[in-house]
Amino acid sequence: MLHPFRSLLTGSVLVAGGATADLVAALRETARSVTILKARADQSRYDAVVLLHPTTSALDGLGVPPGEGEADSARRCPPDSRTGVDRLTQALDRAAGLLRPGGRLVVVVANASSLRHLTGHSEADATLDPVGFADRAHPDGSALPTRRGLRARLARLGLTQQAWWFPFPDHRLALSLVGERGLDAGGPFEPGLLAAAAAPFDPDGPGPGGRSLQRAWAAVARAELLGDLAPAFAVAASVSALPEDPRLALHFGHRRRPAFDKVVGFVRVGDAIRVTRAPLHADLPRTVDGVTNRFPDEPFVPGVPWQAGLQALLAHDGWTVAGIVAWASVWRDAVRAHYADGADLTLGTPLPGEAVDAIPRNLLHRGGVPVFIDAEWEVEALCFGHLLVRGLINAFTDVEVCGSPAPGIAPTLLPLVLAVAEGLGITLDAAALDEALARENRFQTAVSGIETRRNRAWLGGTSLPLRTGSPDPFAERDRALAHLHGEVAALRADGDRRVAAVTEDLEESRRRTDRVVRYAAELDRERGRLAHALAAAQSAMQGQSPSPEEAGARRGAFHRRGRPALAAVVWTVLATGLGRLAFRRSDARR
């Protein structure tokens, strides 16, 4: 949660509100000293104060700011007229009083107006009133803020310079953090995708009967309410100006082996966005058991992952293996084009080690052209058989929910993987499947540090998550949208091809016309030279040279006779070229 503020958490840091050992260790990487508030705060002042969940009783030790009495604090932070002291406001006020001049206050607190509270609560949240609770103190003095309310509280304390970040799916498990700059980045960056991707890992979930948080976050982002309805806030505030931060968002993903833990940044660079990757533990090796994380930087490529096409395909009832094969063929062809120079792929076809990340969820289409992103891993040896099994298993296990298959199709992974591979022209016998699974187990074990055991028995016992309730009313819409996206991409690619062909024809016609004009000019000059030579020869035979007037008259007569024929040649060539161009244009319009 505090990673966005690492550059601000230097010097002396006070932490109040239940700091974990991992958080303290991370703070000590940048801070000169870290003090954990366990008793009442003394007269010391700090370069930074970190408040974690400042509505809890863990903050009792903050006391009153040094040099102030209770009356001074109450005057700046008046108690709620109905329920008594506003615990949050007083905690902020007292923490601000512990800052040195120009110090930074960092606050991590849940959002009273979180979408999670509106879509259903866990038992821990059962007392929350999602409409009336915001910014209002309970009888015990506790209060959760809204985005607007917290901003105003900090501003009243003089902390008008603020940097905001929003964690997803929750402040207890921040897989992604979206910065305030990322909320209105414009262009192709869509922060709602990070929120939606983190939703399935929400510690509390949407609650019984709650609508899908994943779908809801996408709608909230489109309405530009992502910051207002975020699960929590992480805010750095100061009297002094804070440094400019070009980062739009940060993504940490799931826990891995410490050597491979990373932070992914989406950074504004001029008019473009760049994706950066950095290890969280730079002192650890990047290669473990033949698996290397290259932590590559790359341009941000917008688009919908090809995995979404499978989700849309399986969302409706009656899906077939043939439909999955058609979907997987696009991915297979992209792998062949990018990593095999267009050659046919067999089980044993060797591929470069970095192709291990060329799975469907990392495939996008930009302008009709397939592009693989997130190619961070590299293995010592890779064949297409391993990548095929890895890609299909990953695609099937990423499916959230699917409709009933067509008659005769078992929704378990083992027959599906075998059938789709067969549809792609690859026969997976028992030995080949076991070898691919063993390679993938070694890869996953190296990445996570936890032994992975996935075999044919696991495949045979794992099924797609069939929909058990009423049909999803949005599934058909999502499927139709995915189909339209595919058609638009195909039409765009075909249009690009036709425009390129017409442009090339136009250029060729221009080049042909230029050649004809140059040839005509040469003919004209040559005919003039010949006419002059003929006149000279005739005069010589008659014993005298022609005068310049006579030679000019003879050339003029020759030109009058020859130019109509030459013009006819030029116009014939031009008409032929323009006719071909018109045909190509008509074909492009069709």
Buried (B, 14 or more C-beta within 10 A) or exposed (E): BBBBBBEBBBBBBBBBBEBEEEBBEBBEEBBEEBBBBEEEBEEEBBBBBBBBBBBBEBBEBBBBBEEBEEEBBBEBBEBBEEBEBBBBBBBBBBBBBBBBEEBBBBBBBBBBBBBBBBBBBBEEBEEBEBEEBBBBBBEEBBBBBBBEBBBEBBEBBEBBBBBBBBBBBBBBBBBBBBBBBBBEBEEEBBBBBBBBBBBEEBEBBBBEEBBBBBBBBBEBBEEEBBBBBBBBBBBBBBBEEBEEBBBBBBBBBEEBBEBBBBBBBBBBEEEEBBBBBEBBEEEEEBBBEEBBBBBBEEEBBEBBBBBBBBBBBBBBBEBBBEBBBEBBBBBBBBBBEBBBEEEEBEBEBEBBBBBBBBBBBBBBBEEBEBBBBBBBBBBEEBBBBBBBBBBBBBBBEBBEBBBBBEEEBEBBBBBBBBBBBEBBEBEBEEEBBEBBBEBBBBBBBBBBBEEBEBEBEBBEEBBBEEBEEEEBEEBBEBBEBBEEBBEEBEEBBEEEEBEEEBEEBBEEBEEBBEEBEEBBEEBBEEBBEEBBEBBEEBBEEEEEEBEEEEBBEBBEEBBEEBBEEBEEEBEEBBEEBEEBBEEBBEEBEE
